[in-house]
């Protein structure tokens, strides 16, 4: 059940005065969205949960510093983003070919291959859906960006924060945030344009199609593809519009509670393994 936002000033006043139950009620309004955001930044459910927990404790402990210059939600997202930034700066920025490397990893590791099949066969959230994999792909491509670009893109294009709110979260000027957005979208659009086989038949990444054939062998693949507006529009829309269509698709998916959340999480985990292996090899 979606929590109902407490809008009365008394709830906020009680929360800021130290009533932890009031604070929890306010936090619960955007908790799922915040956890989803942290998962997309970290690509790891456990890390997202840890940062979420730390954010709640930090926000409650620092409630006396909240001045009302922004909404409580924006203020909490600022705290969470700071924690996520400290986590992400220790990680290697992802590369555009991570999906192909992850595919090779799976082909070479029978244990990992069986683990993926087991999740698909037994988990209630193990269904494969092309739209959900497009969501996972968006997360992976966003991780090619510098951290501030990644944060700006996620907050604006997926979570509907305004430029002003993102400026507060990142402690940047509005002009800087607009540049981060323009630059981040441009990089992502370029990667999609040259690699994605859904919008460019010469694209090198066919993972959506290959995975659909693996997990849904009886499904008419072309019919499955043509259910996606992105694919139908790929011949008539420009690349910026195709990026917007991706963002709209991703915005509608909760990566932690979708019918395929567990399957997409283990597939995403293969990408994490690849990037961790690359980072270890560089040390």
N, C-alpha and C positions, 0 to 999 in steps of 0.2 A: 504494500500500500504506500502511495506517495505521501509523504508528510505534508501537513498543512502548515503554511508559513505563519508563524505568530507575527502579526503586524502591529500589535499595540505597543506603545512606548514602554509600558510597564514591564513587559517581558524582557526587553532590552535593558532597561534600568536595573531590574533584578539580576540579570546575567552579569552586568558590569559591576554590580555590587557584591558579587561572589556567590550567587545562587547557581550552583553547578547544574541543577536540573533545568533551570531556565536557559542556561548556556547550551546544554545538550539539545534542547528543543530547537533553538536557533540554528545550531550546527547541523542538525539532522536534515534541515530543509535542503541543504546543498551538499551533504556528505557524499551521496552516491556520485554526483557529478564531479566532485573534487577527487574522489578515488579513481574514477574513470580517467580524468585528466592526468593524474599521477601515473597511472598504468601506461598511458600512451607515451608519457615522457620517459619512463624507466624501462618499459617493455618487460616488467617483472611484477607479478601480482604481490609476492611477499614484500618486495621493496616498497611498492605502492602502499601496502597496508601499514608498513612500519613508518613511512613518512606521514601518512594520514594520522596515525596514533600520536606521533611526535608533534604534529601540527596542532592537534586538539590540546595537548598538554601545554604547548608553548603559547597558544592563543589565550587559553584560560589564565595562565600565569601572568601574561602580559596585558590582560584586559584593561588595566588601568591606563595603558598608553593609547587606547582607541579613542580618538577625538571626534569621530563622526564626519571626518572630511570625505570619507567614502562610505559605501555600504559595508556592513559587517562581512558580507560574502567576499567583497573585493579585498578587504583587509586580511581575511583568513587566507585567501588565495595568494596574497603577497607573501605571507609567512610560509605557506606550503611551497611556493615557487623558490623561495630562498633555500629551503631544505633540499629541494630537488636539484637546484643548481649545484650545491655542494656535492651531491651524489654524482651528477652528470659530468662535472669537470674532471672527475677521476677516471671516466670512461673514454674509450677511443670513439671518435666520431665514426658513424657507420659509412659503408661504401655502397655505391649503387648496385654492385654485383653481389650483394650479400645473399640474395635469394638463390642464385645459381650455386654459390658456394655451399649453402645450407642443403640444397638438393643433393649435391655430391657427397656431403657428410652423411646424409641419410642412406644413400645407396651403398656407402662403404661400412655402415654400422648396422648390423642385423638387429642388435638389441634396441637401438633407437627406432628402427623401422617397426619392430614388433610393438614397442610402446605406443607409437602413433596409432597403429591399427587397433590396439587394445582400447585406447581412449575413444576412437571412433565407434567401436563395436559395443562398448559397455557403458559409456558415460551418457547420462541424460542430456548433457550439453555437448555431445560429440558429433552433431550433424555437420556435414559440409555444405556450405552455401557460398556461391560465388560472391555475392554482395558482402558477406562477412570477410571473405578473404581480401576483397578490395579495401575494406577498412583496415585490415592488418597491414596490407601493402602501404597504405597511406602513412601509417605509423612508422614503418621501416624507412620509407623515403624521407619523411620528416627528420629522421635521426641522421640524415646526411648533412643537416644544417648546423651552423653554430648554435649554441644553446639559446641565446636570446632570440634568434630568428625562429627557432623551433617553438619556443614559448609563445611568441607573438602570434605566429600562425595558428597554433592550437587554440589559444584564447579567443582570437577574433573569428576564425573561420569555422571552428567546431563548437565553441562554447558561447559564442555571441557576446563577448565582452566588447565594450566600446574602446576606441582608441584612447580616450581619456582614462578609462579604468586600467587599461594595459600600461599606460604611462605611470600610473600610481603603483601598479604591481612591480614593474621593472625599474621604477625610479628613473625614468627617461622622459625627455620632452616628447610632445605629440609628434613633432617632425621626425624625431629619431624612430619612434614606433612605426610611423608610416613608411619610413625607409626599410626598416626590418621586415615589414610585411611585404613590400614590393619586391625586395631582394629574395626573401624566402620563397614566395610564390613563384618567382621567376626560375629559381633553381629547381624547385620541385616540378614545375611544368616542363622544363627541359628534360629532366630525367624520365618523366612519364612519356613524353613525346618520342624519345629515342629508344626506350626500352620496352614499353608496355605493348604487348601483342593484341590487347583488346582494342586499342585505338590506332595502332600502326601495325599492319600485317607483316612488316619487316622488323618489328620489335623483337628483341632477343629473349624477353621473359614471357614464357607461355605457362607459367606456374598455375594460374587460375584454371586454365583449360586442362592441364595435366592432372591436377588434383581432383577436379570434377570427374574426369574419366576414371580415376582411381577409386574414389569414394562413392560415386554414383554411376556405375557402369551401365545401368539399364536406362539412364535418362538420356533423352535426345539432347545432345550438348548444344546444338545450334539454337534450339528452342529455349534452353536455359539462358543462353547468352542474350537472346533477343528480348528477354524480360527486363533487361537492364537498360535504363534510359541512356546511360553513358555509352553503351555499345551502339544503340540505335542512332545516337546523335553524332557518333564519331566521324561520319562522312560529311556532315553539314555544318558542324560548329567549329569555331576556331579554338586554338589550344587553351586560351584563357577561359573560355566558356566550359571546356571540358574539365578544367581544373575545378571550376565552380560546381560542376555536376558531381565530381568526386567528393568535394567537401559536403555537399548536400546529402549525398548517400551516407557518408561517414557520420554526419551529425545525427542521423536517424538511428544509429546503432549503438547499443550499450555493449562495449567489448567484454564486460565482466559478467553480463547476465543474458547474453543472447543464446539461442538454441545451439550454436556452435562454439560457444565461448571456450570450452575446455580443449576442443580440437585446435582452434586457432591459437590458444595459449601455448600448446606444446609445439606447434609449427613455428610460432614466434620464438620459442625457446631455442629452436635449432639455429635461428639467426643469431641469437645471443651467444650461443656456443661458438659459432664461427668468429664473431667479433672478439670474444674473449680469447680465443686461440690465437688470433692475429696479434692481439695486444701482448700476449705472453711471449710470442715468438720475437717481438720487437725489443723485448727487455734484455 
